[in-house]
């Protein structure tokens, strides 16, 4: 994804709403995995940080009648999309504007059982990632979970080409399944969305290594940190507070 500066634009939202399910590797499996974690809690209250178009929030709400959540995003276009997606769950879901760079604003919300974030934390600097993890370690209820689904820098530089090829293949295959052609992959290539194949990565993208996330989460007080799935440089981590 290439544009000037470190800002997410309305044009990015439009592209992600249209093709995001294809751009995100193994998206359906990721959502199922997150739902499985949510089912471990009785009547959980959840923050969905940077909820995008509300696809994940909708799936979680539909999977469990006891779930309540707040879906948060900084894009007005995404918030409109999310409100539409969650209209049948208005008794258990709210939608609000939220800037991840100013995550301390979460103080105004009750303590959650679960915080989830998909494809957003990599936009933070490493320092702000660490500060976010410390904040969430204190905010999440005891025994609660932080579920982080994101892209990561390879531990070994020569694995970058493997991540690049896996991601390209994933988008091409998803486009065929979704549209019957390669339109999503064409957009993916035209926009230089593949971080691992871009010689000049977009300044908005600041992914760190998986091992760094484990180190920072444990330092923030999460006692159990585990990788639930990983493919094409994208992984889903569950970090749990001590009960």
N, C-alpha and C positions, 0 to 999 in steps of 0.2 A: 504494500500500500504506500503510494508515494504522493505527497503534497507538501507544500511549504509549511514549516512551523510544527508546533507540538500540540495541535488542536484537532479535535474530532469535529468534522463539519457535517451539515445536514446532508450533503451529497454522500458522505460515508454511511450515514444512517439509511438512506434510500437503497444503496447497494446492499447493505447487510440485511435489510428487511427482505429484499428480493432474492438474494443468493446465500445468505448466511448459513442456512441449513446444509448447503453444499460446501461452503468454504471451511466450516468447522469439521475437522476429521472425526468420523465415528460419532456424530452428534446424537443420534438416537440412543446409542449404547451409553454415552455419557449421561444423558438425561435419565435413563433407566438406573444407572449406578447411583446417581444422586437421589433418586426416589427411594431406592433401597435403603440408603442411609437415613433418610427422613422417616421411614417407617419404623425405625428403631426407637422412636420417641413417641410418647403419648401426648396428643394435642400440642404439638410443637408450634412455637411462634418463630417465624423465620424472617431474616432480612435477605432479600435478593439484591445484591449490590450490582449496579450497572446492568439492569435486567434486560436491556435490549428491547426487542419487540414483545416481551412477555411470554415467549414460548415455554421456557422452563418453569416459570411461575404457574402458568396454566396447567402444565402437566402434573406438577406437584399437588396443586389444589384438587385436580380431578382424581388423583390417586388416593386421596385420604380426606374424608369429610371433617376430620378433627384438626386439620392444618389451618393456621392463619398466618398471613404474611404481609409484609410491606415491600412493594416493588419500587426500586429507586433507580433513577437514571438522570443524567444531566442534559440529554438531548430531548428537546420539545417534540421532535418527530417520533422518537422512540416512546415517549410518554403517551402520546396519542395512540400509537399502535398497541401499547400495553393496556391502556384503559379499555380499548375495544376487545382485546383478547380476554380480559378478566371480567367482562361485564356480567357474566353469569355467576360470579363469585363475590359480588360486592359486599355480602355480609361477612366475608372472611378475609378480604383483601383490600388494601389501600395502595394508591400509587402516588408517589411524590418526587419532586425534583431533588437531585442530590449530586454533588460534585465530589468525586472520589478523592481529588486532591485536597479536599477539606473534610476528610472523613470524621473529624472530631464533632461535626454536627450531629452525628449519631447519638450523642449524649441525650438528645431530646426524646429518644424512643426507649420503651421498656427493654430490659435485658432479654435477648433472644436465646432460644435453645440451639438454634442453628443459624450461621451466617454462610451464605454461598455467594461466590463470585465467579463468573465465567468470562474469560477472555477480556479482562479489564486491568487486573493488577499489574500486568507487564507494562502498562503506561506510566506507572510510578517510577521515580528514581529508586535506587537500591535503599537509600536512607529512608525514604517515605514508605517503602515496603516494610522495612524493619519496624518503623513506628506504627504502621497499621497493624502489624501482627501483635505488637505489645498492647495496643489499644483494644484489639479484639480479645486477646487473652484475658483482659480484665473485664470486658463487657459481656462476653458470653457466659451463660449460667454454668455452674459446676456440672461436669459431665456432658456439657454441650459440645458441639462440633463446628469447626470452620472447614468448609468444603471449597477448595480452590481448584478451579479448572482453568488451565491457562497454557501458554506456550513458553518453552524454556530454551535457554542456550544449551548447546551440547557440552557435555563434560570433556569430550575430545573434539578438537577442531575438525578432524577429518570425518566426523559423523555428520557434519552439516549437509553434505551432499546426499546422504542417506535420508535425512529428514526432508530435504527438498524434494527428492524423488517420491518418497512416500506421500507427501502432501499433494503433489501434483496428481499422482495416481488416484488418491482419495477423492479429490475434487472432480476429476474427469469421470470417475465411476458414479459419483453421486449425481452429477449433472445428467448422465444418461438415464439413471433411474427416475429422477425427478421430472426432467423435461423431455427425455427421449432424444436428446442431442447434447452437444458440448457447449451450449451457450454460457453456462456458469463458469466453465473452465476458461473460455475465451475472455470473459470479464475478469476472471482471476489473474490471467496472464497480462491482460491489457493494463490492469491497475497495479502490476508488480506487487501483488498481495503476499506472495510467498517470501517471508522474511529470510528464509535460509538460502534462497537463490538470488537475493538482491545484493549486488556489490556495494550499494549505497543505501542501507536500511533507513527507513523513515525515522526521523527524530522522535516521533511520538511513541515508537516501540523501544522499550528498554528491558527486554527479558533478561533474567538472571538464570544461573544454572540450578538444576533441580537440587543438587547437594546444598547450595546456598539457602534455598527455601527451607530445607529440613533443618539446617543449622539455626536459621533465624526464628523459625517457629518454636523449636525447642527452647531457645534462649528467651522467647516471649512467654514461656510457662506452659506450653502445650506438652502434655506428658506422653501422648501417643501420636506419632506422625507416621502415616503410611500412604504409599502410592497405590491407588486402587486400579488405575489403568494408564497406559502410555502408548502413543503411536504418533509418528510423524512430528516429533518434537512437542506434542501436546499431551498433557497429563492431568490427572485428577488426583488431588491429595486430600486426605481426611486428617485433620489435626483435632485432637480431643482434649478438652480440659479434664483434670482429675475430678473424679466424682466426689 
